[in-house]
């Protein structure tokens, strides 16, 4: 079993394992799978409802509060071009933007954490939930991957990406939101945060992480991080004992 908090970043997924404080209100820019590894967590919704879960799938853009209630949890982020998300688009359309208890209750934490770290969702989620694949427009796929390119010195803006796929800025913005399920602006911020997370090292500084994410400064990084996760960068990054980046 993994000890301490750990982050694994893959090409189209990322997973955070560990203990975290309750978040504030926030919206993710990517679909997430939440898993209570040692017990149930609590979700709160803007209409005042609150529920306890062992697992939940939440679509991008859904406002909520996530409270681990002191339990060890997993947060798995799925990029819009991940094969699983291309199926989840259909599932969310059928069942709504929140799917409760897609996983069986965790009995063997070690095996569950290993599967999460290897992004083995087929072994975790009931296959009967998976609809047929819904492909993403090739122009949006190209833009998503361009934004995630860790070798870029800075983050391209909407106009630059629109030109690369021969679309007007407004048409590109509409197509991106329609295909990715989230606005270009929100996803661009998430891409910056993702780059900062992937570059962070347990003995590193938050300022270095901010620069690696192409943020203007650590204050800008902190604001965008809170809007993305509902938590401060230090509460998420400082407890990390390992960061693994899969190429």
N, C-alpha and C positions, 0 to 999 in steps of 0.2 A: 504494500500500500504506500502511496506517495505521502511524504511528510512535508508539511508546510504548504504554502501557496505556490502554484506553478502555472505558467502560461505556455501554451504551444500555439504557434502561428503557422498555418499552412497556406497553400496558394489560394484556396477559396473558402477556408474556414479558419476559425481560431477558437480555442477553448481556455477558459480560466477555471482552475480548481482551487478551492480553499475556503477560508472563513472571511466574510466580508460584513461591513456594517449595513444597516438598512439604507436604501437609496432615498433620494428625494423624487419628486415627479420628474419623469423623463420619457423620451421616445427614442428607441433605437433606430438607426438608419439601415439595419439589416435584420432579417428574421432571427430569432434566438430560441434556443432550446434551454430551458431551466430545469435543473435536476437537483433534488435534495438527496445528498449522498448519505447523510447520517440521520435524517429526519425530514419532516415536512417544513416547507417555507410558506410565507404568506404573501399574497398579492392584493393590492388595493387598486380600485378603479375610480375614475372621476365622479361616478354617480353615487359614491359612498359605499358600494359593495366591497366586501373583503372575503377572501377565501384562502384556505390552506390546501396545498398541493404537494404531491411527491414529484411531479413533473408537469411542464407546460410548454407548448409551442406558441410563441407570440410573434405576429407579423410586424414588419417594419412600420413605424409611425404610430403605434398604439401607446397612448399615454398610460403610465402605471407607476406604482411604487412596488419595489421588490424588497422584502424583508426576510433574510435568511433565518431569523429567530435564533441565532447562535449556532446554527447547524453548518456543517461543511457542505458546500454546494458546488455545482458546475454550471457555468454559463457558456454555451456554445453558440458562436456567431456564424451565420451562414451567408456567404456572399450571394448577390443576386444571380450570378452565373453558375453557382454550385448545382450539380445535377439534382440534389435533393430539393433545392428551392424551386427548380423548374417543375417539380411535382407538387410542392407545397402551394404554389400559386393556385392550382386547381382545388386543393384541399381547403385552403382559406376561403375561396369563393363558395365552396359548398357548405362549410361549417362555421364560417365566421373567422375573424382575425385572431382568435384565441382558441387553441385546442387543448383541453385539459387532459391530463394523465395519458399521454401518448406512449409512455414507458410503463413496464411493470414495476412494481415497487422494488427498490434496490435491496437485494438480499446479500449479495457478495460485492462489497465495495471495491475490492482490489480489481476484480474482473471488469466492473463497470467503469472504473477510472481508466483502466487500460484501453477499453474500447473507445471511451471518449477521447483519450489522447491520440488514438489512431483514427479518429473520426469514422469509426465503424458504425454508422447509424443503422445499417441494415440489420445488425445484430441487436440493436437496442429498441428500435421502433417497430411496432407491429406492421408487417408488410401489407396487411389488409388496408392500412391507412393510405398507402402510396397510390395516388392516381397515375395515369399515364403521363409521360413526359410532355411538358409544354415548352418548346424551344424559345430562346430569347433572340430577338432581332440581332443579326450579325453586326450591325453598326453600333448597337449598344454594347454588345460583348467586347468589341474592339476598344470602346471608350472605357469600360470597366477595367480592362486589363492594363490599359495605358495609365490610368490613375493609380493602379496598384504597383506599377513598376518601381521597385525599390531603388533603381539606378537613376531615377529622375532627380535633377538638382532642385526642382521646384514643382509645385502642383500646377498642371495646366488648367486654364479656366474654361468656362463653357464655350466661349467664342472660338478658342483654339481647337477644342475637340470637335465642335460643329464643322469647322472647315475641313478637318481630316476625313470626315465622313460625308462631305459635300451636302450639308444641310444648312438651312438658316438657323440662327441662334434660337429663335422661338420654336421652330419645328423640332429641333434637336431636344430642347427642354421638354416639350410635350412627349416626344417619343421615349426619352429616357425615363420620365416618371411613369409612363404607361407600362414599359417593359421591365423596369427595375423595381417598381412598386414603392419608390421613394423619390423625392425631388433630387435634382442634380446637386443643389447646394448642400443638402443634408448628407448625401453620399460622399461628396468631396471632403466635407469635414470629417466624416467617419474614416475615409482613406488616410487623411492626415493623422488622425488619432491612432489608426492601425499601424502606420509606419513608426510612430513614436513608441508604441507598445513593443513592436518587433525589435526596435533598436535598443530598448532599455536593458540594462544589466543590473543585477542586485546591488552591485557596488557603485553604480553610476548615479548621476544627478538628474533631477527633473528638468533642469535647464538644458542639459544635453539632449534629453528625450524631446523637449519642445523644438529644438533646432533640427533634430533628425526628422521631425514631423512637418518641417517647413512652416512652423508657426512663427509669428513675428517676435514673440517673447514668451516667457513662462506664464505671464498673466493671461495672455491670449489663449495659450494652451490650457490653462486651468478653467477658463470660462467655457471653452468648447468641450472639454472633457466632462464637465459637470452637466452640460446640456445633453451629452451623448449617454452618459452612464448614471447620472444623478448622484455622483460621488466625486470627491476631490481626487486628483491624481495621486497624492501621497497615500490615501487610504487604500488604493488599489495596487499601486506599484511598490511602495515600501515593504509590504509583507512578503513580496515575491522571493522565493528561494531559488527558483530556476526559470529561465526563459529559453525555449527551444524554437528555432525557426526552421521549418522544413522547406526545402527548395524543390 
